[in-house]
Amino acid sequence: MNRILLASAFLLVSISAAFADEIPSVLPAPAVVSPAPKAPAPKLVEPHLHIARSNIAGHARIALTFDACMGQADERILSTLVRERIPATIFVTARWLKRNPAALAVFLQNPDLFELENHGQNHIPAVDAPTLIYGIASAGSPQAVRREVEGGAAAMVAAGIPAPHWFRGSTAKYDLSAIGEIRAMGYRIAGYSVNGDGGSLLGAVITEKRIASARDGDVVISHINQPTHAAGEGVAKALVDLKAKGTQFVRLQDVEDTGDDKTTE
């Protein structure tokens, strides 16, 4: 009996040893999969725009431009422009037009004051590669840039506005290829030289000072779609002060201009 048990134990040890010889002492490391390389972020530009100077002391020539992105009309600014008979160029989106028929009526009733131009269909940055700008997703392709531009223009014409000649994209930033595409569509691209209200996020006092700093030949950008923001108060006050100083206000359609990054060539 003991001999049988010893033989069985010996057999089990032998079998275990045989299998152990077939098992590698070190397991192969798992394959490392490298992540796909990210596409480089597109190089963005924020073009400047200047208009022809008056070169008359005490009568600086300034172009006021306002973006109407989304939201409601800022009556503080609109009423000041109408009351003081101050001309301006207004860049409207299709989304803003739908929500503000009363303000649109005021614009159309004062063609001597207001030039209406294209700010796009859905307020999407006119960049033809995927990226985020201030947290806003860009159009992302040439086809999407075209849809943004053409959609904005179509909405304007449908609302009774003359066909636009200028375009300003959301965030006022572009890549160079998108600039070429928009120019090929027949648009001049509206940059600026003075940021009046910091996207309507600045306080009234700072906004007033920024706009008051405009000099002969400057193009000022501000917003006319944030009636609850303090910046609108500063815009309205600055306009009155500049007029009192003898400033000559013009629309983009009324004067020669020069934009960099081939935005107006």
Secondary structure, DSSP 8 states (H G I E B T S, - for coil): -HHHHHHHHHHHHHHHHHHHHHS-SS-----------------EE---EEE-----TT--EEEEEEEE-SS---HHHHHHHHHTT--EEEEE-HHHHHH-HHHHHHHHH-TTTEEEEE--SS-----SS--EETTEE---SHHHHHHHHHHHHHHHHHTT-----EE--GGG-EEHHHHHHHHHTT-EE---SEESSTTTTS-HHHHHHHHHT--TT-EEEEESS-TTSTHHHHHHHHHHHHHHTT-EEE-GGGS-EEETTTT--
